[in-house]
Amino acid sequence: MADLFLGIDLGTTSLKAAVLDQTGNCLARFAETHPMQRPGPGLAEQNPSDWLDLIDRCLTFLAAEGLNDRIGHGALTSQVNTHVFVDRTGHPLLPAIVWQDTRASAEAEELDSRLSDTEKIALLGAPIPIDASHPLARMLWVQRHHPEIWEQTAHVLLPKDFALLHLTGRAVTDPLSNIGLVGEDLRYVDRILDLVPGAAERMAPLAGLTELVGETAASTAIPGIRMATATMDGWVGLLGAGAVSEGDSVYLSGTSEILGIASHTVTNQPGIIVFAEAEGIRLHGGPTQSGGASQMWFCDLANLDIDEMARLVAESPRRNPSPLFLPQLAGERAPLWNPDLRGAFLGLDAGMTTADFARGVYEGVALSARHLLGALEASANVRSDTLRCGGGGFRVDAWAQIRADILDKRLTRLEVNEPGIVGAVCLAAVAAGDHATPAEAHRTFARYDRVWEPDPKMRGLYDALFDVYREAIEAQMQITGRIKGLPSAP
């Protein structure tokens, strides 16, 4: 009996999957990492074949667990804005250009200057910026720097769409993953696509989030799984974490921090992504550039693993002064959208220890989340004292408590602590006809197992530190601009 649901989350650093039954019990999990290449400054690439290999290993593992005859429906979500330029056979023509890649910054600035905020609001429903990770900026970059590749390009696909093409044989995408190209009617906006000649014909056809794309091929370890279109990891993760009803506020922590609020009110706050309504839900969201990525950077620098870093912070009280960390190691996305901004440790003295710097990293990431949350609350006209949360960053208890204190919010963590997987399963269950809406499905599949309350004694300290953080960001934008303008070494 095919009564189980498969959720797959193809993230920036790993592929994670789980099989859930109809009551939300997790029967099997799979997780493996995949590599990132950084061949030069501002460049971030991945090999799309690595994604397919991981999916193949995932299905082989689940078949070995005896689940091959029981998984009826599935959904696959993935990182965005990561783009694969493929030919007519679906073969990649370039390494995938990952969302962290800023090579197309000049093209993005040029394209963004052609649209006023008023036009963006009229066309897209919100003043969504064209940044270096926008598909049009990437297309224009390839067109200019690799015209021979551009001529061979049949589609520019997101990772989930590339994977679904190879699993089912169908090239398709969804409206929400194509934020900045799709209007309130969930259709491509010709005026936007026309900014780059040839872009429109290279976009995959659009399908609804809960529309069935096709079945996994006979060549896979588990053929016949009916796969839903689904959508980007940000939206699916926000759904999975609990942004399903008006006013719900959520916080995802992975490679980047992603926060969101469900609200049909739109105030057009700059720097915030407002998705078109889909499946009865309208989400305001924003991703920072570096959450868990800051943690991994510091661990590599200090020769620590994640558990050692967490233990250092948990066992060492906060001292004053402590270093202030700006986590913009590769630019910043929401709410600043500045690819040139860079990170810093500020206020250093000779008495500071590794533990002080580790705590500073945790605090700096949480401060960036507070910066984003303030803009989100203004965008949605919602202020909640509780955030539903999930993701790898909430496996570290000390970091979760620091987030609760800096945000001054209660945090409640998802039990199956993979919001992307839970959200994907919700979409698969709707596609299967088992539930009428993702919100209804969420009530079945989502449970919460941990709560962190903000410490009122920390409020004054962190309010003052946040003021300093915002001033430091403003100053750092000027400083990094000047550093970028320095002449090259002879």
Disulfide bonds with the S-S distance in Angstrom:
none
